[in-house]
Amino acid sequence: MDTTVRRAGPGDLDALAPLFDSYRAFYNGGPEPGPSRDFIAARLERADSVLLLAEDAGGALGFAQLYPMFSSVRAARVWVLNDLFVSPLARRRGVARGLLQAAEAVGRADGAIRLELETDADNRAAQALYRAMGWTPFDGTRRFRRALGRA
């Protein structure tokens, strides 16, 4: 089956919500369909992120979500590829590669200077894919965070 990747809109909520919940469950240890659906619905409604949906004739296969950011030093747009998920049944079929290519197209069309992402240190499969597609690690900084209530 041919896989297509396109920018998702509000009409894609029913396809995206279960994928997003599966993505969150992978990191949080359990499903939370209500909060997952509410969060992704708000992103679609407010258009404050770009959601890319991979699908074939059988339905939704995966998604990527990008958030806009700016580099003050470079005075330019940057996109953060914050979320990338492929349904376990659709893995090893080039879906993640297609989502990454679509994310690059979004960044180029917007005139961004780069895309950024973060992955777990033990996610070797993802790291291999990113490197194979021309992504390079950057270790010139240390990331810090400060919790503001809810973790």
NUVEXKE-839987 format. One record per atom (N, C-alpha, C): chain; atom name; x, y, z. Coordinates in steps of 0.02 Angstrom, whole numbers, plus 32768, in hexadecimal, padded with zeros to 4 digits. Example, Ala and Ser with C-alpha at 12.3 -4.5 7.8 and 13.67 -1.06 7.14 Angstrom:
# residues 2
+--------+-------+------+------+------+
: chaine : atome :   xx :   yy :   zz :
+--------+-------+------+------+------+
:      A :     N : 8294 : 7EE4 : 8186 :
:      A :    CA : 8267 : 7F1F : 8186 :
:      A :     C : 8294 : 7F5B : 8186 :
:      A :     N : 8282 : 7F90 : 8162 :
:      A :    CA : 82AC : 7FCB : 8165 :
:      A :     C : 8285 : 8002 : 818A :
+--------+-------+------+------+------+
//
This chain:
# residues 151
+--------+-------+------+------+------+
: chaine : atome :   xx :   yy :   zz :
+--------+-------+------+------+------+
:      A :     N : 802A : 7FC5 : 8000 :
:      A :    CA : 8000 : 8000 : 8000 :
:      A :     C : 802C : 803E : 8000 :
:      A :     N : 8015 : 8071 : 7FDD :
:      A :    CA : 8039 : 80B0 : 7FDA :
:      A :     C : 802A : 80D9 : 8019 :
:      A :     N : 805F : 80F4 : 8036 :
:      A :    CA : 8058 : 8120 : 8070 :
:      A :     C : 805C : 8168 : 8059 :
:      A :     N : 802F : 8191 : 8073 :
:      A :    CA : 8032 : 81D9 : 8066 :
:      A :     C : 803B : 81FD : 80A8 :
:      A :     N : 805A : 8237 : 80A4 :
:      A :    CA : 8062 : 8261 : 80DF :
:      A :     C : 8047 : 82A5 : 80CC :
:      A :     N : 801D : 82C0 : 80F7 :
:      A :    CA : 7FFF : 8301 : 80EA :
:      A :     C : 7FF7 : 8327 : 812B :
:      A :     N : 7FED : 8368 : 8124 :
:      A :    CA : 7FE0 : 8391 : 815E :
:      A :     C : 7F99 : 8381 : 8177 :
:      A :     N : 7F93 : 8375 : 81B7 :
:      A :    CA : 7F52 : 8364 : 81D4 :
:      A :     C : 7F2B : 83A3 : 81E5 :
:      A :     N : 7EEA : 839C : 81E6 :
:      A :    CA : 7EBE : 83D3 : 81F9 :
:      A :     C : 7E8C : 83BB : 822C :
:      A :     N : 7E5E : 83E7 : 8242 :
:      A :    CA : 7E2E : 83D5 : 8275 :
:      A :     C : 7E05 : 8396 : 8265 :
:      A :     N : 7DF9 : 8388 : 8227 :
:      A :    CA : 7DD3 : 834D : 8214 :
:      A :     C : 7DF9 : 830C : 821E :
:      A :     N : 7E38 : 8310 : 8230 :
:      A :    CA : 7E61 : 82D5 : 823A :
:      A :     C : 7E67 : 82C0 : 8284 :
:      A :     N : 7E41 : 82E1 : 82AF :
:      A :    CA : 7E46 : 82D3 : 82F7 :
:      A :     C : 7E3C : 8289 : 8307 :
:      A :     N : 7E09 : 826A : 82E9 :
:      A :    CA : 7DFB : 8223 : 82F9 :
:      A :     C : 7E34 : 81F5 : 82E4 :
:      A :     N : 7E59 : 8207 : 82B0 :
:      A :    CA : 7E92 : 81DE : 829B :
:      A :     C : 7ECF : 81EB : 82C6 :
:      A :     N : 7ED9 : 822A : 82D9 :
:      A :    CA : 7F15 : 823D : 82FF :
:      A :     C : 7F11 : 822C : 8349 :
:      A :     N : 7ED8 : 8233 : 8368 :
:      A :    CA : 7ED2 : 822B : 83B1 :
:      A :     C : 7EEB : 81E7 : 83C9 :
:      A :     N : 7ED8 : 81AF : 83AA :
:      A :    CA : 7EF1 : 816F : 83C3 :
:      A :     C : 7F3D : 8167 : 83B9 :
:      A :     N : 7F58 : 8181 : 8381 :
:      A :    CA : 7FA0 : 817F : 8377 :
:      A :     C : 7FC4 : 81A7 : 83AC :
:      A :     N : 7FA9 : 81E3 : 83BA :
:      A :    CA : 7FC8 : 820E : 83EC :
:      A :     C : 7FC5 : 81ED : 8431 :
:      A :     N : 7F8E : 81CD : 8440 :
:      A :    CA : 7F89 : 81AB : 8481 :
:      A :     C : 7FBB : 8171 : 8486 :
:      A :     N : 7FC4 : 814C : 8450 :
:      A :    CA : 7FF5 : 8116 : 8450 :
:      A :     C : 803B : 8131 : 8459 :
:      A :     N : 8049 : 8169 : 843A :
:      A :    CA : 808A : 818A : 8441 :
:      A :     C : 8095 : 819E : 848A :
:      A :     N : 8064 : 81BE : 84A8 :
:      A :    CA : 8069 : 81D3 : 84EE :
:      A :     C : 806F : 8197 : 851C :
:      A :     N : 804A : 8161 : 850E :
:      A :    CA : 804D : 8125 : 8538 :
:      A :     C : 8093 : 8107 : 8537 :
:      A :     N : 80B4 : 810B : 84FD :
:      A :    CA : 80F8 : 80F1 : 84F7 :
:      A :     C : 8126 : 8114 : 8529 :
:      A :     N : 811E : 8155 : 8531 :
:      A :    CA : 8149 : 817B : 855F :
:      A :     C : 812E : 817E : 85A6 :
:      A :     N : 80EC : 8180 : 85AE :
:      A :    CA : 80CE : 8188 : 85F1 :
:      A :     C : 80BC : 8147 : 8612 :
:      A :     N : 80BC : 8110 : 85EE :
:      A :    CA : 80AE : 80CF : 860C :
:      A :     C : 8065 : 80BA : 860D :
:      A :     N : 8039 : 80E0 : 85F1 :
:      A :    CA : 7FF3 : 80CB : 85F0 :
:      A :     C : 7FC9 : 80F9 : 85C5 :
:      A :     N : 7F93 : 80DF : 85AA :
:      A :    CA : 7F68 : 8109 : 857F :
:      A :     C : 7F40 : 813C : 85A8 :
:      A :     N : 7F33 : 8174 : 8589 :
:      A :    CA : 7F09 : 81A9 : 85A4 :
:      A :     C : 7EE2 : 81C8 : 856A :
:      A :     N : 7EB1 : 81A3 : 854F :
:      A :    CA : 7E90 : 81BB : 8512 :
:      A :     C : 7E71 : 8200 : 8518 :
:      A :     N : 7E53 : 8211 : 8551 :
:      A :    CA : 7E33 : 8253 : 8558 :
:      A :     C : 7E64 : 828D : 8553 :
:      A :     N : 7E97 : 828F : 857E :
:      A :    CA : 7EC8 : 82C5 : 8579 :
:      A :     C : 7EED : 82C7 : 8536 :
:      A :     N : 7EFA : 828C : 851A :
:      A :    CA : 7F1D : 828A : 84D9 :
:      A :     C : 7EF1 : 82AA : 84A4 :
:      A :     N : 7EB2 : 8298 : 84A2 :
:      A :    CA : 7E85 : 82B3 : 8470 :
:      A :     C : 7E7C : 82FE : 8479 :
:      A :     N : 7E74 : 8314 : 84B7 :
:      A :    CA : 7E6B : 835B : 84C5 :
:      A :     C : 7EA8 : 8383 : 84AF :
:      A :     N : 7EE4 : 8368 : 84BD :
:      A :    CA : 7F21 : 838C : 84AB :
:      A :     C : 7F28 : 8393 : 845F :
:      A :     N : 7F1E : 835C : 843D :
:      A :    CA : 7F28 : 835D : 83F4 :
:      A :     C : 7EF0 : 8386 : 83D3 :
:      A :     N : 7EB4 : 8385 : 83EF :
:      A :    CA : 7E7D : 83AE : 83D5 :
:      A :     C : 7E8D : 83F8 : 83DB :
:      A :     N : 7EAB : 840B : 8413 :
:      A :    CA : 7EBE : 8451 : 841D :
:      A :     C : 7EF3 : 8467 : 83EB :
:      A :     N : 7F24 : 843B : 83DE :
:      A :    CA : 7F58 : 844C : 83AD :
:      A :     C : 7F39 : 8457 : 8368 :
:      A :     N : 7F0C : 842B : 8355 :
:      A :    CA : 7EEB : 8431 : 8314 :
:      A :     C : 7EC0 : 8470 : 8311 :
:      A :     N : 7E9A : 847C : 8346 :
:      A :    CA : 7E6D : 84B6 : 8347 :
:      A :     C : 7E94 : 84F8 : 8346 :
:      A :     N : 7EC8 : 84FC : 836C :
:      A :    CA : 7EEF : 853B : 8372 :
:      A :     C : 7F24 : 8542 : 833C :
:      A :     N : 7F33 : 850C : 8319 :
:      A :    CA : 7F68 : 850B : 82E5 :
:      A :     C : 7FAA : 8526 : 8300 :
:      A :     N : 7FBA : 8514 : 833F :
:      A :    CA : 7FF9 : 852B : 835C :
:      A :     C : 8031 : 84F8 : 8354 :
:      A :     N : 8024 : 84C4 : 832F :
:      A :    CA : 8057 : 8494 : 831B :
:      A :     C : 8046 : 847D : 82D5 :
:      A :     N : 8074 : 8459 : 82B7 :
:      A :    CA : 8066 : 843A : 8277 :
:      A :     C : 8063 : 83EF : 8284 :
:      A :     N : 802C : 83D1 : 8273 :
:      A :    CA : 8023 : 8389 : 827B :
:      A :     C : 8024 : 8369 : 8236 :
:      A :     N : 804F : 8338 : 822E :
:      A :    CA : 8054 : 8313 : 81EF :
:      A :     C : 8039 : 82CD : 81FC :
:      A :     N : 8010 : 82B5 : 81CE :
:      A :    CA : 7FEF : 8275 : 81D5 :
:      A :     C : 8005 : 8247 : 819D :
:      A :     N : 801E : 820C : 81AE :
:      A :    CA : 802F : 81D9 : 817D :
:      A :     C : 7FF6 : 81A7 : 817B :
:      A :     N : 7FE0 : 8195 : 813F :
:      A :    CA : 7FA9 : 8167 : 8138 :
:      A :     C : 7FAF : 8140 : 80F7 :
:      A :     N : 7F89 : 810A : 80F5 :
:      A :    CA : 7F81 : 80E4 : 80B8 :
:      A :     C : 7F38 : 80D3 : 80B2 :
:      A :     N : 7F26 : 80A9 : 8083 :
:      A :    CA : 7EDF : 8098 : 8079 :
:      A :     C : 7EC0 : 8078 : 80B7 :
:      A :     N : 7EE9 : 805B : 80E2 :
:      A :    CA : 7ED0 : 803B : 811F :
:      A :     C : 7EC7 : 806B : 8159 :
:      A :     N : 7EDE : 80A9 : 8153 :
:      A :    CA : 7ED5 : 80DA : 8188 :
:      A :     C : 7F16 : 80FB : 819E :
:      A :     N : 7F14 : 8118 : 81DA :
:      A :    CA : 7F4C : 813F : 81F5 :
:      A :     C : 7F84 : 810F : 820B :
:      A :     N : 7FC2 : 8122 : 81FA :
:      A :    CA : 7FFD : 80FA : 820A :
:      A :     C : 802B : 811B : 823C :
:      A :     N : 802D : 815D : 823C :
:      A :    CA : 805B : 8180 : 8267 :
:      A :     C : 8052 : 81CB : 8261 :
:      A :     N : 8076 : 81F0 : 828A :
:      A :    CA : 8071 : 8239 : 8288 :
:      A :     C : 80B3 : 8258 : 829F :
:      A :     N : 80BA : 8296 : 828D :
:      A :    CA : 80F1 : 82C0 : 82A7 :
:      A :     C : 80D2 : 8302 : 82BA :
:      A :     N : 80EE : 8321 : 82EE :
:      A :    CA : 80D6 : 8362 : 8304 :
:      A :     C : 8111 : 8391 : 830B :
:      A :     N : 810B : 83CC : 82EB :
:      A :    CA : 8140 : 83FE : 82EE :
:      A :     C : 8126 : 843D : 8310 :
:      A :     N : 8151 : 845B : 8338 :
:      A :    CA : 8140 : 849A : 8359 :
:      A :     C : 8170 : 84D0 : 8340 :
:      A :     N : 8155 : 850C : 8336 :
:      A :    CA : 8180 : 8543 : 8320 :
:      A :     C : 81AA : 855E : 835A :
:      A :     N : 81E5 : 8573 : 8348 :
:      A :    CA : 8213 : 8591 : 8378 :
:      A :     C : 823D : 85C3 : 8350 :
:      A :     N : 8261 : 85ED : 8372 :
:      A :    CA : 828D : 861D : 8350 :
:      A :     C : 82D2 : 8619 : 836E :
:      A :     N : 8303 : 8628 : 8344 :
:      A :    CA : 8347 : 8631 : 835B :
:      A :     C : 8353 : 867C : 835D :
:      A :     N : 835A : 8698 : 8398 :
:      A :    CA : 8367 : 86DF : 839F :
:      A :     C : 83AC : 86F0 : 8382 :
:      A :     N : 83DC : 86C5 : 838F :
:      A :    CA : 8420 : 86D2 : 8378 :
:      A :     C : 8423 : 86D4 : 832C :
:      A :     N : 83FF : 86A7 : 830B :
:      A :    CA : 83FE : 86A5 : 82C2 :
:      A :     C : 83C5 : 86CF : 82A5 :
:      A :     N : 839A : 86E9 : 82D0 :
:      A :    CA : 835F : 8710 : 82BA :
:      A :     C : 8339 : 86EA : 8284 :
:      A :     N : 8327 : 86AC : 8295 :
:      A :    CA : 8307 : 8682 : 8263 :
:      A :     C : 82D9 : 864E : 8285 :
:      A :     N : 82AF : 8631 : 825C :
:      A :    CA : 8280 : 85FD : 8272 :
:      A :     C : 82A3 : 85BA : 8278 :
:      A :     N : 828F : 8594 : 82AA :
:      A :    CA : 82A5 : 8550 : 82B5 :
:      A :     C : 8265 : 8528 : 82C3 :
:      A :     N : 8262 : 84EA : 82AC :
:      A :    CA : 822A : 84BE : 82BE :
:      A :     C : 8244 : 8485 : 82E9 :
:      A :     N : 8220 : 8477 : 831F :
:      A :    CA : 8231 : 843F : 834B :
:      A :     C : 8204 : 8405 : 833A :
:      A :     N : 8223 : 83CE : 8324 :
:      A :    CA : 81FE : 8391 : 8318 :
:      A :     C : 81F7 : 836F : 835B :
:      A :     N : 81C0 : 837E : 837C :
:      A :    CA : 81B6 : 836A : 83C1 :
:      A :     C : 819D : 8322 : 83C7 :
:      A :     N : 8174 : 830D : 8398 :
:      A :    CA : 8154 : 82CB : 839D :
:      A :     C : 8159 : 82A7 : 835A :
:      A :     N : 816A : 8268 : 835C :
:      A :    CA : 816B : 823C : 8321 :
:      A :     C : 8158 : 81F7 : 8338 :
:      A :     N : 8124 : 81DC : 831A :
:      A :    CA : 810B : 819A : 832F :
:      A :     C : 80F0 : 8175 : 82F3 :
:      A :     N : 8102 : 8135 : 82EF :
:      A :    CA : 80E7 : 8108 : 82BC :
:      A :     C : 80C8 : 80CD : 82E0 :
:      A :     N : 808B : 80BC : 82CD :
:      A :    CA : 8069 : 8083 : 82EB :
:      A :     C : 8095 : 8045 : 82E5 :
:      A :     N : 8098 : 801C : 831A :
:      A :    CA : 80C3 : 7FE0 : 8317 :
:      A :     C : 80B6 : 7FB4 : 82D9 :
:      A :     N : 8079 : 7FB0 : 82C2 :
:      A :    CA : 8069 : 7F86 : 8288 :
:      A :     C : 8082 : 7FA5 : 8246 :
:      A :     N : 8094 : 7FE4 : 8247 :
:      A :    CA : 80AB : 8006 : 820A :
:      A :     C : 80F6 : 8014 : 820A :
:      A :     N : 8119 : 7FFC : 823B :
:      A :    CA : 8161 : 8009 : 823F :
:      A :     C : 8187 : 7FE0 : 820B :
:      A :     N : 81C2 : 7FFA : 81F9 :
:      A :    CA : 81EE : 7FDA : 81C8 :
:      A :     C : 81D1 : 7FDD : 8181 :
:      A :     N : 81A6 : 800F : 8175 :
:      A :    CA : 8188 : 8018 : 8133 :
:      A :     C : 8198 : 805C : 8115 :
:      A :     N : 81C4 : 8082 : 8135 :
:      A :    CA : 81D7 : 80C4 : 811B :
:      A :     C : 81A9 : 80FC : 8131 :
:      A :     N : 817D : 80EE : 8160 :
:      A :    CA : 814E : 8121 : 8177 :
:      A :     C : 8172 : 815A : 819C :
:      A :     N : 819F : 8149 : 81C9 :
:      A :    CA : 81C4 : 817C : 81EE :
:      A :     C : 81EE : 81A6 : 81BD :
:      A :     N : 820D : 8186 : 818D :
:      A :    CA : 8234 : 81AA : 815B :
:      A :     C : 8207 : 81DC : 8136 :
:      A :     N : 81CC : 81C6 : 8122 :
:      A :    CA : 819D : 81F3 : 8100 :
:      A :     C : 8188 : 822E : 812B :
:      A :     N : 817D : 8221 : 816B :
:      A :    CA : 816B : 8257 : 8199 :
:      A :     C : 81A4 : 8289 : 81A1 :
:      A :     N : 81E1 : 826F : 81A6 :
:      A :    CA : 821B : 829B : 81AC :
:      A :     C : 8225 : 82C5 : 816D :
:      A :     N : 821B : 82A8 : 8133 :
:      A :    CA : 8221 : 82CD : 80F5 :
:      A :     C : 81EC : 8304 : 80F1 :
:      A :     N : 81B0 : 82F4 : 8107 :
:      A :    CA : 817A : 8325 : 8107 :
:      A :     C : 818A : 835E : 8139 :
:      A :     N : 81A7 : 834D : 8172 :
:      A :    CA : 81BA : 8381 : 81A2 :
:      A :     C : 81EF : 83AF : 8184 :
:      A :     N : 821E : 8393 : 8161 :
:      A :    CA : 8251 : 83BC : 813F :
:      A :     C : 8230 : 83EA : 810D :
:      A :     N : 8200 : 83D1 : 80E8 :
:      A :    CA : 81DD : 83FB : 80B7 :
:      A :     C : 81B8 : 8435 : 80D9 :
:      A :     N : 819A : 8429 : 8113 :
:      A :    CA : 8179 : 845E : 8138 :
:      A :     C : 81AC : 8494 : 814B :
:      A :     N : 81E5 : 847F : 8166 :
:      A :    CA : 8218 : 84AE : 817A :
:      A :     C : 8233 : 84D6 : 8140 :
:      A :     N : 8241 : 84B5 : 8108 :
:      A :    CA : 825A : 84D9 : 80CD :
:      A :     C : 8226 : 850B : 80B3 :
:      A :     N : 81E8 : 84F6 : 80AF :
:      A :    CA : 81B3 : 8522 : 8095 :
:      A :     C : 81AA : 855F : 80C1 :
:      A :     N : 81B9 : 8558 : 8101 :
:      A :    CA : 81B2 : 858F : 8131 :
:      A :     C : 81F1 : 85BA : 8134 :
:      A :     N : 8226 : 85A6 : 8112 :
:      A :    CA : 8264 : 85CC : 8114 :
:      A :     C : 828C : 85C2 : 8154 :
:      A :     N : 827F : 858B : 8177 :
:      A :    CA : 82A3 : 857D : 81B6 :
:      A :     C : 82EC : 856D : 81A7 :
:      A :     N : 8316 : 857B : 81D8 :
:      A :    CA : 835D : 856C : 81D0 :
:      A :     C : 836E : 8525 : 81E5 :
:      A :     N : 8343 : 8505 : 820E :
:      A :    CA : 8350 : 84C1 : 8222 :
:      A :     C : 8313 : 84A2 : 8244 :
:      A :     N : 8316 : 8461 : 824A :
:      A :    CA : 82E9 : 843A : 8273 :
:      A :     C : 8312 : 841F : 82AD :
:      A :     N : 82F2 : 8416 : 82E6 :
:      A :    CA : 8313 : 83F8 : 8320 :
:      A :     C : 82E6 : 83C2 : 833C :
:      A :     N : 8305 : 8390 : 835B :
:      A :    CA : 82DF : 835D : 837E :
:      A :     C : 8309 : 8342 : 83B6 :
:      A :     N : 82E9 : 831F : 83E3 :
:      A :    CA : 830A : 82FE : 841B :
:      A :     C : 82EF : 82B7 : 841F :
:      A :     N : 831A : 8288 : 842D :
:      A :    CA : 8304 : 8243 : 8435 :
:      A :     C : 8328 : 8225 : 8471 :
:      A :     N : 830D : 81EF : 848A :
:      A :    CA : 832C : 81CE : 84C3 :
:      A :     C : 836F : 81B0 : 84B0 :
:      A :     N : 839D : 81B0 : 84DF :
:      A :    CA : 83E0 : 8197 : 84D2 :
:      A :     C : 83E1 : 814E : 84BD :
:      A :     N : 83AF : 8127 : 84D2 :
:      A :    CA : 83AF : 80E0 : 84C1 :
:      A :     C : 8384 : 80D0 : 8484 :
:      A :     N : 836A : 8102 : 8462 :
:      A :    CA : 8341 : 80F6 : 8427 :
:      A :     C : 836E : 80F2 : 83EA :
:      A :     N : 8392 : 80BC : 83E5 :
:      A :    CA : 83C4 : 80B3 : 83B0 :
:      A :     C : 83A5 : 80B0 : 836A :
:      A :     N : 836B : 8091 : 8363 :
:      A :    CA : 834C : 808D : 8321 :
:      A :     C : 833C : 80D2 : 8306 :
:      A :     N : 8320 : 80FD : 8331 :
:      A :    CA : 830F : 8141 : 831B :
:      A :     C : 834E : 8167 : 830A :
:      A :     N : 8381 : 8161 : 8334 :
:      A :    CA : 83C0 : 8185 : 8328 :
:      A :     C : 83DF : 8170 : 82E5 :
:      A :     N : 83DC : 812F : 82D6 :
:      A :    CA : 83F8 : 8117 : 8296 :
:      A :     C : 83D1 : 8135 : 825C :
:      A :     N : 8390 : 8138 : 8261 :
:      A :    CA : 8368 : 8156 : 822C :
:      A :     C : 8379 : 81A0 : 8224 :
:      A :     N : 837C : 81C5 : 825B :
:      A :    CA : 838B : 820C : 8257 :
:      A :     C : 83CF : 8218 : 8235 :
:      A :     N : 8400 : 81F2 : 824A :
:      A :    CA : 8443 : 81F9 : 822B :
:      A :     C : 8441 : 81E8 : 81E1 :
:      A :     N : 841E : 81B3 : 81CF :
:      A :    CA : 8419 : 819E : 8189 :
:      A :     C : 83F7 : 81D4 : 815E :
:      A :     N : 83CD : 81FD : 817E :
:      A :    CA : 83AA : 8231 : 8159 :
:      A :     C : 83CD : 8275 : 815E :
:      A :     N : 840A : 8276 : 8179 :
:      A :    CA : 8431 : 82B4 : 817A :
:      A :     C : 842C : 82DE : 81B8 :
:      A :     N : 8409 : 82C6 : 81EB :
:      A :    CA : 8406 : 82EA : 822B :
:      A :     C : 8449 : 82DF : 824F :
:      A :     N : 8460 : 8311 : 8272 :
:      A :    CA : 849F : 830B : 8296 :
:      A :     C : 8494 : 831D : 82DF :
:      A :     N : 84B3 : 82F8 : 830C :
:      A :    CA : 84AE : 830B : 8353 :
:      A :     C : 84D5 : 834B : 8360 :
:      A :     N : 84BD : 8371 : 8390 :
:      A :    CA : 84E3 : 83AC : 83A5 :
:      A :     C : 84E9 : 83AC : 83F0 :
:      A :     N : 8526 : 83B2 : 8407 :
:      A :    CA : 8534 : 83AB : 844E :
:      A :     C : 8554 : 83EA : 846B :
:      A :     N : 854C : 8422 : 8449 :
:      A :    CA : 856B : 845F : 8460 :
:      A :     C : 8549 : 847F : 849B :
:      A :     N : 850F : 8467 : 84AF :
:      A :    CA : 84EB : 8484 : 84E7 :
:      A :     C : 84D3 : 844D : 8515 :
:      A :     N : 84BE : 8460 : 854E :
:      A :    CA : 849C : 8433 : 857E :
:      A :     C : 8455 : 844C : 8585 :
:      A :     N : 8427 : 8420 : 8581 :
:      A :    CA : 83E1 : 8434 : 858A :
:      A :     C : 83D0 : 8433 : 85D4 :
:      A :     N : 83AA : 8465 : 85E9 :
:      A :    CA : 8391 : 846A : 862D :
:      A :     C : 8346 : 8473 : 862A :
:      A :     N : 8324 : 8463 : 8661 :
:      A :    CA : 82DE : 8471 : 8666 :
:      A :     C : 82CC : 8482 : 86AD :
:      A :     N : 8296 : 84A7 : 86B4 :
:      A :    CA : 827D : 84BB : 86F6 :
:      A :     C : 8233 : 84AB : 86F7 :
:      A :     N : 821F : 847E : 8722 :
:      A :    CA : 81D9 : 846B : 8727 :
:      A :     C : 81B1 : 84A5 : 8743 :
:      A :     N : 8176 : 84AF : 8727 :
:      A :    CA : 8148 : 84E3 : 873E :
:      A :     C : 8106 : 84C3 : 8752 :
:      A :     N : 8108 : 849B : 8785 :
:      A :    CA : 80CB : 847A : 879B :
:      A :     C : 80C7 : 8434 : 877D :
:      A :     N : 8095 : 842C : 8753 :
:      A :    CA : 8088 : 83EB : 8733 :
:      A :     C : 80C5 : 83D5 : 870A :
:      A :     N : 80DE : 8399 : 8715 :
:      A :    CA : 811B : 8381 : 86F3 :
:      A :     C : 810E : 836E : 86AC :
+--------+-------+------+------+------+
//
